[in-house]
Amino acid sequence: MTQIQHRPDHHLKTAVTDELAWTASVNAEGIGVTVAGGIATLSGHVGTYPEKEEALHAATRVHGVTTTVDRIVVRHGRDAPEDADLAREAMIVFDRHTVVVPKDSVQVDVRDQVVTLRGTVDWHHQREAARRAVAALPGVSGVRNLITLRPSPGVTAAEAKTRIIAALARHAPGFAQHVEVGIDDGQVTLTGQVLTPAERRSAEQTAWFAPGVTAVDNQVKLSG
């Protein structure tokens, strides 16, 4: 397998800084970047939680960055809503998204503008929809997604594994053969080696789509 070409940290810092400036949804002026051993640390401040997420995603897009460390603070200003108001707004959002997030399946707790989600849903995409819905609320500084998934009855481990391997082959034939899939009681373990963090994330996202999957342990490493 072709090995990833390592780039000097100072080149990576410049590339991450340029990518942040390239990302229209991010005000890069308030964000600091340091890189050590391929690990990019972002610090400073932004105006919204979605902007913070976009900044972190921008850093992971840079070829050669292996991991990102989040040190960004969300500053809302004096008009930031109270925790109780944020909790009410979150529940209103869920009422409007009953097709994606079943009503009464998610509970919300807000402390210091950080939203914690709890409950149980059937699919990973529902859990992600819940996270995205509250992350977009004005005044949110962070989201802790503790929603769990219900096991799917009638789906065997062998069947789920077969479906994941087939999906990997469809989505990413270039690296699918380098990823090993194990599954036990709904918990998937991915091992092997890929070239980029994007490939590693793609393998994990693919595994989440399989019925019966309740957790994914991504142990895939970068080839280097």
Number of C-alpha atoms within 10 A of each C-alpha: 10 8 12 14 11 13 13 13 18 13 12 25 23 14 18 26 21 15 20 24 17 13 15 11 13 23 17 21 12 13 20 15 18 18 21 13 14 20 19 25 19 23 16 16 20 22 18 21 25 21 20 25 15 16 25 22 15 19 27 21 16 21 19 23 24 18 16 16 14 15 15 20 19 20 16 18 9 6 7 15 15 13 18 13 13 24 22 13 15 23 17 11 16 22 14 11 16 12 10 16 24 16 14 12 14 19 17 16 17 21 14 10 23 19 23 19 22 17 15 19 19 19 22 21 15 19 23 14 15 22 19 13 14 25 22 14 16 17 24 24 23 22 17 14 16 15 20 18 19 14 17 15 8 9 14 16 19 12 13 22 22 13 17 23 19 14 18 21 14 11 14 14 12 12 18 20 14 14 18 15 17 17 18 13 12 23 15 25 18 20 18 18 22 25 20 22 20 15 18 22 12 14 26 21 16 17 25 18 16 22 23 24 26 19 18 17 14 18 15 21 17 16 14 13
